[in-house]
Amino acid sequence: LHLFLLGIDLAGESEQTGGHGPPSAAGGFRLRSYFPEQPNRRPPRLLYNAPPMRRLLLALPALAALTGAGCHKKPPRVVPDVVAPAIDVPASARRALSLTVYAGHGQGYAFVREDRAVRIHAGRFHLRALEVASTIVPETTRFELISLDEDDQPRKAAELYEQRYLYDRLSPSRLLEKSEGQRITATWWAGGRSGHEQSMSGVLLTRGAEAVVRLDSGDIVPVPPGSRISFPGIPQGLVEKPTLGWSVGSYEPADALLRLTYRANGFHWQADYVVAIDRDGARADVEGWITVTNPGDTAFDNATLQLAAGEIHEAPPPPPVIMLADAVAAMPPPAPAPPAPAERLGEVHLYTISHPTDLPARSTKQVRFVAARGVPLRLEAKAEPPLASGAYPSELVAVLEHGHQGPLAVPLPKGTARVNALSSAAVPVLVGEDATDHTPAGEPWKVKVGSDADQLTRVVVKEDRRTGRDRDGAGIWHTVVSYELRNASASPRHRRVVITPGRGRIERLSQAEGLRSDGPARAILELDLPAGASRTIEVAMDRVDPYDRSTSYPDPPEPEVEELP
């Protein structure tokens, strides 16, 4: 403590201590007060009255104590050189489980993360995690064994030496193969209805459909067909369910947490929607369902489920190696492999189911993730006619309000939407089905319903002439088109007409009601039409056609043909 309050300075000359005592001896140690907030405070009398060397000797114990406390380090942890019993960690020891299911254009898969509680020994031992996914990709496994230190901070509990995937599943044929040389008991029924059970025990010599055993008497006899064979136990190497195993070394006995992350193939998910439009066509009820498929033999209970949509770059599998024994020496050296393309993480949309769910083995399950009532709806008649005179039907699109607030304020994954409407007898009728894309919250959700014959768009091209060329030689055309929008239905409609030049770009666009530009090669005409109404809008534009090109270059000369004798 004195070392924090007092400064010990080497001084080559005598100096007054600022009114706190006599000067120190020349060339000795000088004590000066070090109170930043109280500069005139006197130092402790014990040090003040002592000679310079004694002052130093009194301060050295404090210096040694502070130095020892600051430099003290814990010795490194060492794995004891003992062999401990093996430990099996069943699926019932799970404390947390999460699945992220990916659905791409190819085979789907899941990324599994689970935490299991385990009591570990000190020393080297084998650790096995039972009932992992049967479609696991072992090389994607990440293993952690975590315990808590005296400050309740997580730390590594063991060293990992080896990892192996045990997939030799238990079956009658494999049981016979693995039991060769072991003692078995065969039991069968002899004598028909009035017969009795007979049995024999011996060492299994051969396996297969006609097993042979050596009896205790030394006789070698075949096992009668249809016999029930009993085995003393499960042979080493066979597992009841897929298992991951490790060779680890633990520093000390502890209650640890086994954390696993791995990929399992074959999983898949898809989204389906049901949109029920009310009689007035102003609102709709939306239900969204996620269908998840678990193809493996392992069940995942009480799991946090996340769904990922998008394409992730994956390394291609290595090509098969085909070698001919007689031509190996004559084969030329293989060409160097091209450099691997740089991997990039594609755009991935992640959706989290708000409640835990169970995924039974070999099952397909549906989970509801959207249930919105009374979503504001607008029916839109969309047409994209060409620049040619004629009458064109429209396509009916249901545009649902999809904001950050409201009944449908959640991102909607890509899927299939089925639209129902009420008939005159108040019976729901399927009126359309559409494949929708990912729609984030805040953007309108558009679902195509079908063709709307009551919404006609009559196009009349009044003028279409070339007025010149640009500096690149492309033709500039002046076009005047009349669009007559007609609503022959008994309800109002929002009309949307997409105007495109066919080829090229729009250079200038006239002003008209509901007309706006939507890029260099597109214009939008939007109007609200009451029931039975029609409206005619005239649109004038200057468009550039890059295919209508003129060149001032002369024609190339014809090639000379050499006459042969």
C-alpha positions as CSV (number, residue, x, y, z in Angstrom):
1,L,0.0,0.0,0.0
2,H,2.9,2.3,0.8
3,L,4.2,1.8,-2.7
4,F,1.0,3.2,-4.1
5,L,1.1,6.2,-1.7
6,L,4.8,7.0,-1.8
7,G,7.2,7.4,-4.6
8,I,10.8,6.2,-4.2
9,D,13.2,8.2,-6.4
10,L,16.9,7.9,-6.9
11,A,18.3,11.4,-6.3
12,G,21.9,12.4,-6.9
13,E,21.5,15.6,-4.8
14,S,19.8,16.7,-1.6
15,E,16.3,18.2,-2.2
16,Q,13.7,19.6,0.1
17,T,10.6,17.3,0.3
18,G,8.1,20.1,-0.1
19,G,7.7,20.9,3.6
20,H,7.1,17.3,4.6
21,G,10.4,16.6,6.4
22,P,14.2,17.0,6.3
23,P,16.1,16.5,3.0
24,S,17.5,13.1,2.2
25,A,21.2,12.4,2.2
26,A,23.1,13.1,-1.0
27,G,23.0,10.2,-3.3
28,G,20.5,8.3,-1.2
29,F,16.8,7.6,-1.5
30,R,14.2,10.3,-1.2
31,L,10.6,9.8,-0.2
32,R,8.0,12.2,-1.6
33,S,4.3,12.3,-1.0
34,Y,2.1,10.9,-3.7
35,F,-1.5,11.9,-3.0
36,P,-2.9,13.4,-6.3
37,E,-5.9,14.8,-4.6
38,Q,-4.1,16.0,-1.4
39,P,-0.6,17.2,-2.4
40,N,0.2,18.7,1.1
41,R,-0.6,15.5,3.0
42,R,2.3,14.1,5.1
43,P,3.6,10.6,4.5
44,P,3.3,8.0,7.3
45,R,5.5,8.9,10.3
46,L,7.1,5.4,10.3
47,L,8.8,6.1,7.0
48,Y,9.2,9.8,7.5
49,N,11.5,9.4,10.6
50,A,13.5,6.5,9.3
51,P,16.9,6.8,7.6
52,P,17.0,6.4,3.8
53,M,18.1,2.8,3.7
54,R,15.7,1.8,6.4
55,R,12.9,3.4,4.4
56,L,13.8,1.2,1.5
57,L,14.0,-2.0,3.6
58,L,10.5,-1.2,5.1
59,A,9.1,-0.8,1.6
60,L,10.6,-4.0,0.1
61,P,8.2,-6.5,1.8
62,A,5.2,-4.6,0.3
63,L,7.0,-4.5,-3.1
64,A,7.6,-8.3,-2.9
65,A,3.9,-9.0,-1.9
66,L,2.6,-6.9,-4.8
67,T,5.0,-8.4,-7.3
68,G,4.1,-11.9,-6.2
69,A,0.4,-11.3,-6.4
70,G,0.6,-9.7,-9.9
71,C,2.9,-12.3,-11.4
72,H,1.2,-15.4,-10.0
73,K,0.0,-17.7,-12.8
74,K,-2.0,-20.8,-12.7
75,P,-0.1,-23.9,-13.8
76,P,-1.2,-25.4,-17.1
77,R,-3.7,-28.2,-17.0
78,V,-2.4,-31.6,-17.9
79,V,-4.4,-34.7,-18.8
80,P,-3.7,-37.5,-16.3
81,D,-2.0,-40.6,-17.9
82,V,-4.7,-43.0,-16.9
83,V,-7.3,-44.9,-18.9
84,A,-10.9,-44.3,-17.8
85,P,-14.1,-46.2,-18.7
86,A,-16.0,-45.4,-21.8
87,I,-19.0,-43.1,-21.6
88,D,-22.2,-43.3,-23.7
89,V,-24.3,-40.1,-24.0
90,P,-27.9,-40.9,-25.1
91,A,-30.3,-38.6,-26.8
92,S,-32.2,-38.3,-23.6
93,A,-29.3,-36.2,-22.2
94,R,-30.1,-33.3,-24.7
95,R,-30.4,-29.9,-23.1
96,A,-30.7,-27.9,-26.3
97,L,-31.5,-28.7,-29.9
98,S,-31.8,-26.6,-33.0
99,L,-32.2,-27.4,-36.7
100,T,-31.6,-25.2,-39.6
101,V,-33.2,-26.8,-42.7
102,Y,-31.9,-25.6,-46.1
103,A,-34.1,-26.0,-49.2
104,G,-32.3,-25.4,-52.5
105,H,-32.7,-26.5,-56.1
106,G,-30.7,-29.7,-55.3
107,Q,-30.9,-32.0,-52.4
108,G,-32.0,-30.4,-49.1
109,Y,-30.1,-30.8,-45.9
110,A,-30.1,-29.7,-42.2
111,F,-27.5,-28.1,-40.0
112,V,-27.9,-29.7,-36.5
113,R,-26.7,-28.3,-33.3
114,E,-27.3,-30.0,-30.0
115,D,-26.0,-29.8,-26.4
116,R,-25.9,-32.9,-24.2
117,A,-25.1,-33.1,-20.5
118,V,-22.4,-35.6,-19.4
119,R,-20.3,-36.5,-16.4
120,I,-16.7,-37.1,-17.5
121,H,-13.8,-38.8,-15.8
122,A,-10.1,-37.6,-15.5
123,G,-7.8,-39.3,-18.0
124,R,-8.2,-40.8,-21.5
125,F,-11.4,-42.5,-22.4
126,H,-13.8,-43.1,-25.3
127,L,-16.9,-40.9,-25.6
128,R,-19.9,-41.8,-27.7
129,A,-22.9,-39.7,-28.7
130,L,-25.8,-42.1,-29.5
131,E,-28.7,-41.5,-31.9
132,V,-27.3,-38.9,-34.2
133,A,-28.9,-38.3,-37.6
134,S,-28.6,-41.4,-39.8
135,T,-27.9,-39.2,-42.8
136,I,-25.0,-37.3,-41.1
137,V,-22.0,-36.1,-43.1
138,P,-19.2,-37.0,-40.6
139,E,-16.6,-34.7,-42.0
140,T,-18.8,-31.7,-41.1
141,T,-18.9,-32.5,-37.4
142,R,-17.6,-30.0,-34.9
143,F,-17.0,-31.2,-31.3
144,E,-16.8,-29.3,-28.1
145,L,-16.6,-30.5,-24.5
146,I,-17.2,-27.5,-22.1
147,S,-17.2,-27.2,-18.3
148,L,-17.3,-24.3,-15.9
149,D,-14.3,-23.1,-13.9
150,E,-14.4,-21.7,-10.4
151,D,-15.6,-18.4,-11.7
152,D,-18.5,-20.0,-13.6
153,Q,-16.8,-19.2,-16.9
154,P,-16.9,-21.8,-19.7
155,R,-13.7,-23.5,-20.6
156,K,-12.4,-26.5,-22.6
157,A,-12.9,-29.7,-20.5
158,A,-10.9,-32.2,-22.7
159,E,-8.5,-32.7,-25.5
160,L,-9.8,-34.4,-28.7
161,Y,-7.5,-37.0,-30.2
162,E,-9.7,-39.0,-32.7
163,Q,-13.2,-39.0,-34.1
164,R,-15.1,-41.8,-35.8
165,Y,-18.5,-42.5,-37.2
166,L,-20.1,-45.8,-36.3
167,Y,-22.7,-46.8,-38.8
168,D,-22.5,-50.6,-38.8
169,R,-26.2,-51.0,-37.8
170,L,-27.5,-54.0,-36.0
171,S,-29.3,-56.5,-38.2
172,P,-29.7,-60.4,-38.3
173,S,-27.2,-60.8,-41.1
174,R,-24.6,-58.5,-39.5
175,L,-25.2,-60.2,-36.1
176,L,-24.3,-63.6,-37.6
177,E,-21.3,-62.2,-39.4
178,K,-19.9,-60.5,-36.3
179,S,-20.6,-63.5,-34.1
180,E,-18.4,-65.9,-36.0
181,G,-16.3,-67.8,-33.5
182,Q,-18.7,-66.9,-30.6
183,R,-21.0,-69.2,-28.7
184,I,-24.7,-69.2,-29.8
185,T,-27.9,-71.0,-28.9
186,A,-30.3,-72.3,-31.6
187,T,-33.9,-73.2,-30.7
188,W,-36.5,-74.8,-33.1
189,W,-39.8,-76.7,-33.0
190,A,-39.7,-80.4,-33.8
191,G,-42.4,-83.0,-34.2
192,G,-45.3,-81.0,-35.7
193,R,-48.3,-80.1,-33.6
194,S,-47.6,-82.7,-31.0
195,G,-43.9,-81.9,-30.9
196,H,-41.7,-79.8,-28.6
197,E,-38.9,-77.3,-28.6
198,Q,-35.4,-78.4,-29.1
199,S,-32.2,-76.4,-28.7
200,M,-28.5,-76.7,-29.0
201,S,-25.5,-74.6,-28.1
202,G,-22.1,-74.3,-29.7
203,V,-19.6,-72.1,-31.4
204,L,-20.6,-70.6,-34.6
205,L,-18.2,-71.7,-37.4
206,T,-19.7,-70.3,-40.5
207,R,-22.2,-67.6,-41.2
208,G,-24.9,-67.1,-43.9
209,A,-28.1,-68.9,-44.8
210,E,-26.7,-72.3,-43.6
211,A,-24.9,-71.6,-40.4
212,V,-22.7,-74.4,-38.9
213,V,-21.8,-74.8,-35.2
214,R,-19.4,-77.0,-33.2
215,L,-21.2,-78.6,-30.2
216,D,-19.6,-79.2,-26.8
217,S,-19.2,-82.8,-27.8
218,G,-17.1,-81.8,-30.7
219,D,-19.6,-82.6,-33.4
220,I,-20.1,-80.1,-36.2
221,V,-23.8,-79.8,-37.2
222,P,-25.8,-77.3,-39.3
223,V,-28.3,-75.0,-37.7
224,P,-31.8,-76.3,-38.7
225,P,-33.7,-73.9,-41.0
226,G,-36.2,-71.6,-39.2
227,S,-34.3,-71.7,-35.9
228,R,-34.4,-68.9,-33.4
229,I,-30.8,-68.0,-32.7
230,S,-29.8,-66.4,-29.4
231,F,-26.6,-64.4,-28.9
232,P,-24.8,-63.7,-25.7
233,G,-24.5,-60.0,-26.5
234,I,-24.0,-57.4,-29.2
235,P,-20.6,-58.0,-30.9
236,Q,-18.1,-55.2,-30.8
237,G,-18.4,-52.7,-33.7
238,L,-22.2,-53.1,-34.1
239,V,-24.5,-50.2,-33.0
240,E,-28.2,-50.0,-32.5
241,K,-28.4,-46.5,-34.0
242,P,-25.9,-44.2,-35.8
243,T,-23.3,-43.1,-33.3
244,L,-20.4,-40.6,-33.2
245,G,-17.4,-41.6,-31.2
246,W,-14.3,-39.8,-29.9
247,S,-11.1,-40.5,-28.1
248,V,-10.6,-37.7,-25.6
249,G,-8.4,-36.8,-22.6
250,S,-10.0,-35.0,-19.7
251,Y,-8.1,-32.8,-17.3
252,E,-10.3,-33.6,-14.3
253,P,-13.7,-35.0,-13.3
254,A,-16.4,-32.5,-14.1
255,D,-20.0,-32.0,-15.2
256,A,-19.6,-31.1,-18.8
257,L,-21.6,-30.1,-21.8
258,L,-21.1,-32.0,-25.1
259,R,-21.8,-29.6,-28.0
260,L,-22.2,-31.1,-31.5
261,T,-22.8,-29.4,-34.8
262,Y,-23.0,-31.4,-38.1
263,R,-24.8,-31.6,-41.4
264,A,-27.4,-34.2,-42.2
265,N,-28.6,-34.8,-45.8
266,G,-32.1,-35.5,-47.1
267,F,-34.0,-32.8,-45.1
268,H,-36.4,-30.6,-47.0
269,W,-39.0,-27.9,-46.5
270,Q,-41.5,-26.0,-48.5
271,A,-44.0,-23.2,-47.9
272,D,-47.7,-23.3,-48.8
273,Y,-50.3,-20.5,-48.4
274,V,-54.0,-20.4,-48.5
275,V,-55.6,-17.0,-49.3
276,A,-59.3,-16.8,-48.7
277,I,-60.8,-13.6,-50.3
278,D,-64.0,-12.3,-48.8
279,R,-67.2,-11.6,-50.8
280,D,-66.4,-7.9,-51.3
281,G,-62.9,-8.5,-52.5
282,A,-61.4,-6.0,-50.1
283,R,-59.9,-8.3,-47.4
284,A,-58.5,-11.8,-47.2
285,D,-57.5,-14.4,-44.6
286,V,-54.0,-15.8,-45.0
287,E,-52.6,-19.0,-43.6
288,G,-49.1,-20.2,-44.1
289,W,-47.8,-23.7,-43.6
290,I,-44.3,-25.1,-43.6
291,T,-43.9,-28.7,-44.6
292,V,-40.7,-30.3,-43.2
293,T,-39.4,-33.7,-44.1
294,N,-37.1,-35.8,-41.9
295,P,-35.9,-38.8,-43.9
296,G,-33.7,-40.4,-41.3
297,D,-34.2,-42.9,-38.4
298,T,-33.5,-40.3,-35.7
299,A,-36.3,-38.2,-34.1
300,F,-35.6,-34.6,-33.1
301,D,-37.9,-33.6,-30.2
302,N,-38.5,-30.1,-28.8
303,A,-36.2,-28.5,-31.4
304,T,-35.8,-24.9,-32.3
305,L,-36.6,-24.9,-36.1
306,Q,-35.1,-22.4,-38.6
307,L,-35.7,-22.5,-42.3
308,A,-33.1,-21.2,-44.8
309,A,-33.9,-20.4,-48.4
310,G,-31.2,-19.6,-51.0
311,E,-28.3,-21.2,-52.8
312,I,-25.0,-21.8,-50.9
313,H,-21.8,-22.5,-52.8
314,E,-20.7,-26.1,-52.3
315,A,-17.5,-27.8,-53.4
316,P,-18.1,-30.3,-56.2
317,P,-17.5,-34.0,-55.3
318,P,-14.2,-35.4,-56.5
319,P,-14.4,-37.3,-59.9
320,P,-14.1,-41.1,-59.7
321,V,-10.7,-42.6,-60.4
322,I,-10.7,-45.4,-63.0
323,M,-7.4,-47.2,-63.5
324,L,-6.5,-50.1,-65.8
325,A,-3.8,-52.3,-64.3
326,D,-2.1,-53.0,-67.7
327,A,-2.0,-49.3,-68.7
328,V,-1.1,-47.6,-65.4
329,A,2.5,-47.1,-66.4
330,A,1.6,-45.8,-69.8
331,M,-0.8,-43.3,-68.6
332,P,0.3,-39.7,-69.1
333,P,0.6,-37.5,-66.0
334,P,-2.7,-35.9,-65.1
335,A,-3.2,-32.3,-66.1
336,P,-3.0,-29.8,-63.2
337,A,-6.4,-29.1,-61.7
338,P,-7.9,-25.7,-62.4
339,P,-7.9,-23.3,-59.5
340,A,-11.0,-23.7,-57.3
341,P,-13.4,-20.8,-57.7
342,A,-13.6,-18.4,-54.8
343,E,-16.4,-19.4,-52.5
344,R,-19.0,-16.8,-51.7
345,L,-22.1,-17.1,-49.4
346,G,-25.2,-16.5,-51.5
347,E,-28.2,-14.6,-50.4
348,V,-29.9,-16.7,-47.7
349,H,-33.2,-15.8,-46.2
350,L,-33.7,-17.2,-42.7
351,Y,-37.0,-17.8,-41.1
352,T,-37.4,-18.9,-37.4
353,I,-40.5,-20.8,-36.1
354,S,-41.6,-19.1,-32.9
355,H,-42.3,-22.3,-30.9
356,P,-40.4,-25.5,-30.4
357,T,-41.5,-28.5,-32.6
358,D,-41.0,-32.2,-32.8
359,L,-39.7,-33.9,-36.0
360,P,-40.4,-37.7,-35.8
361,A,-38.2,-40.1,-37.7
362,R,-39.2,-40.9,-41.3
363,S,-42.0,-38.4,-41.3
364,T,-43.3,-35.2,-43.0
365,K,-44.7,-32.6,-40.7
366,Q,-46.6,-29.3,-41.3
367,V,-46.1,-26.4,-39.0
368,R,-48.2,-23.3,-39.2
369,F,-46.2,-20.1,-39.1
370,V,-48.7,-17.4,-40.4
371,A,-52.3,-16.9,-39.4
372,A,-53.5,-13.4,-40.5
373,R,-57.1,-12.3,-40.5
374,G,-58.6,-9.4,-42.4
375,V,-55.5,-8.5,-44.5
376,P,-56.3,-5.5,-46.7
377,L,-56.5,-6.6,-50.3
378,R,-56.6,-4.9,-53.8
379,L,-57.6,-6.8,-56.9
380,E,-55.5,-5.6,-59.8
381,A,-56.0,-6.3,-63.5
382,K,-52.6,-6.3,-65.2
383,A,-52.0,-6.3,-69.0
384,E,-48.8,-6.1,-71.0
385,P,-50.0,-5.7,-74.6
386,P,-47.5,-5.3,-77.5
387,L,-47.3,-2.2,-79.7
388,A,-49.9,-3.6,-82.1
389,S,-53.5,-2.8,-82.6
390,G,-55.9,-5.3,-81.1
391,A,-57.9,-6.3,-77.9
392,Y,-56.0,-8.0,-75.1
393,P,-57.3,-9.7,-71.9
394,S,-55.9,-8.9,-68.5
395,E,-54.4,-11.0,-65.7
396,L,-56.0,-10.7,-62.3
397,V,-53.5,-10.2,-59.4
398,A,-54.3,-10.1,-55.7
399,V,-52.1,-7.4,-54.0
400,L,-52.1,-7.9,-50.2
401,E,-50.9,-5.3,-47.8
402,H,-47.6,-6.6,-46.3
403,G,-46.1,-3.9,-44.1
404,H,-44.0,-3.8,-41.0
405,Q,-47.1,-3.6,-38.9
406,G,-50.5,-5.2,-39.2
407,P,-51.8,-8.8,-39.4
408,L,-49.3,-9.8,-42.1
409,A,-46.1,-8.1,-40.8
410,V,-43.7,-11.1,-41.3
411,P,-41.3,-12.0,-44.1
412,L,-42.9,-14.6,-46.4
413,P,-40.7,-17.3,-47.9
414,K,-40.9,-18.6,-51.4
415,G,-43.8,-21.1,-51.9
416,T,-47.1,-21.9,-53.5
417,A,-50.2,-19.8,-52.8
418,R,-53.7,-21.0,-53.5
419,V,-56.5,-18.4,-53.7
420,N,-60.1,-19.2,-52.7
421,A,-63.1,-17.0,-53.2
422,L,-66.7,-17.2,-52.1
423,S,-69.3,-18.1,-54.8
424,S,-72.9,-16.7,-54.8
425,A,-73.9,-19.6,-52.6
426,A,-71.2,-18.7,-50.0
427,V,-69.1,-21.7,-50.9
428,P,-65.3,-21.4,-51.1
429,V,-64.1,-22.0,-54.6
430,L,-60.4,-22.4,-55.8
431,V,-59.9,-19.6,-58.3
432,G,-56.1,-19.6,-58.7
433,E,-52.7,-20.9,-57.8
434,D,-49.4,-19.2,-58.1
435,A,-45.7,-19.7,-57.2
436,T,-44.6,-16.7,-55.1
437,D,-41.1,-15.5,-54.4
438,H,-39.5,-14.4,-51.2
439,T,-41.2,-11.2,-50.0
440,P,-39.7,-9.2,-47.1
441,A,-41.9,-7.3,-44.7
442,G,-42.8,-3.9,-46.1
443,E,-43.3,-4.9,-49.7
444,P,-46.7,-5.8,-51.1
445,W,-47.3,-9.5,-51.6
446,K,-48.7,-10.2,-55.1
447,V,-50.4,-13.4,-56.0
448,K,-51.6,-14.2,-59.5
449,V,-55.1,-15.4,-59.6
450,G,-55.8,-16.1,-63.3
451,S,-57.1,-14.5,-66.5
452,D,-59.8,-11.8,-66.2
453,A,-61.8,-11.7,-69.4
454,D,-63.9,-8.8,-68.0
455,Q,-60.9,-6.5,-68.1
456,L,-60.1,-5.8,-71.7
457,T,-57.4,-3.5,-73.1
458,R,-57.9,-2.3,-76.6
459,V,-54.8,-0.9,-78.3
460,V,-54.9,1.3,-81.4
461,V,-51.6,2.4,-83.0
462,K,-52.4,5.8,-84.5
463,E,-48.9,6.8,-85.6
464,D,-45.6,5.0,-85.9
465,R,-42.9,6.6,-88.1
466,R,-39.2,7.0,-88.1
467,T,-38.1,10.6,-87.5
468,G,-34.3,10.2,-87.7
469,R,-31.3,8.4,-86.3
470,D,-29.1,8.9,-83.3
471,R,-25.3,9.3,-83.5
472,D,-24.9,5.5,-83.5
473,G,-27.1,5.0,-86.5
474,A,-30.1,3.5,-84.6
475,G,-33.5,4.6,-85.8
476,I,-35.6,7.0,-83.7
477,W,-39.4,6.4,-84.0
478,H,-42.3,8.6,-83.0
479,T,-45.2,6.4,-81.8
480,V,-48.7,7.4,-80.7
481,V,-50.9,4.7,-79.2
482,S,-54.4,4.8,-77.8
483,Y,-55.2,2.5,-74.8
484,E,-58.9,1.9,-74.1
485,L,-59.4,0.3,-70.7
486,R,-62.7,-1.3,-70.1
487,N,-64.1,-2.8,-66.9
488,A,-67.0,-5.1,-67.7
489,S,-67.3,-6.7,-64.2
490,A,-69.8,-5.8,-61.5
491,S,-67.1,-4.5,-59.1
492,P,-64.4,-1.8,-59.4
493,R,-60.9,-2.7,-60.5
494,H,-57.5,-1.3,-60.3
495,R,-56.1,-1.4,-63.8
496,R,-52.4,-1.7,-64.5
497,V,-51.0,-1.6,-68.1
498,V,-47.3,-2.2,-68.7
499,I,-46.1,-0.4,-71.8
500,T,-42.9,-1.6,-73.5
501,P,-41.4,-0.6,-76.8
502,G,-40.9,-4.2,-77.8
503,R,-37.2,-3.6,-78.5
504,G,-34.9,-0.7,-77.7
505,R,-35.7,2.1,-75.2
506,I,-38.1,4.9,-74.6
507,E,-36.4,8.3,-75.2
508,R,-39.3,10.6,-74.4
509,L,-42.8,10.0,-72.9
510,S,-45.8,12.2,-73.0
511,Q,-47.8,13.3,-69.9
512,A,-51.1,11.7,-69.3
513,E,-53.3,10.7,-66.3
514,G,-51.8,7.7,-64.5
515,L,-48.8,7.4,-66.8
516,R,-45.3,7.2,-65.4
517,S,-41.9,6.0,-66.5
518,D,-40.5,2.8,-64.9
519,G,-37.1,2.6,-66.4
520,P,-35.5,3.1,-69.8
521,A,-37.6,0.5,-71.5
522,R,-40.8,0.5,-69.6
523,A,-43.8,2.7,-68.7
524,I,-46.7,2.1,-66.3
525,L,-50.3,3.2,-66.8
526,E,-52.4,2.8,-63.6
527,L,-56.1,3.8,-63.2
528,D,-59.0,2.9,-60.9
529,L,-62.1,2.0,-63.0
530,P,-65.6,1.8,-61.5
531,A,-67.8,-1.2,-62.4
532,G,-68.9,-1.0,-66.0
533,A,-66.7,2.0,-66.8
534,S,-64.1,2.6,-69.5
535,R,-61.4,5.1,-70.1
536,T,-59.2,6.0,-73.1
537,I,-55.7,7.3,-72.6
538,E,-53.5,8.4,-75.5
539,V,-49.7,7.9,-75.1
540,A,-47.0,9.5,-77.3
541,M,-43.4,8.4,-77.1
542,D,-40.1,8.7,-78.9
543,R,-38.3,5.3,-78.9
544,V,-34.9,4.2,-80.1
545,D,-34.7,0.9,-82.0
546,P,-31.1,-0.4,-82.0
547,Y,-32.0,-3.0,-84.6
548,D,-33.2,-0.4,-87.1
549,R,-29.6,0.6,-87.9
550,S,-28.1,2.3,-91.0
551,T,-24.4,2.3,-91.9
552,S,-22.4,4.4,-94.3
553,Y,-19.7,1.8,-94.8
554,P,-19.3,0.5,-98.4
555,D,-20.1,-3.1,-99.2
556,P,-17.1,-5.3,-98.8
557,P,-15.5,-6.4,-102.1
558,E,-16.2,-9.9,-103.3
559,P,-13.3,-12.4,-102.8
560,E,-11.2,-13.2,-105.8
561,V,-11.6,-16.7,-107.1
562,E,-8.4,-18.3,-108.5
563,E,-9.1,-20.3,-111.7
564,L,-7.5,-23.7,-111.8
565,P,-6.2,-25.2,-115.1
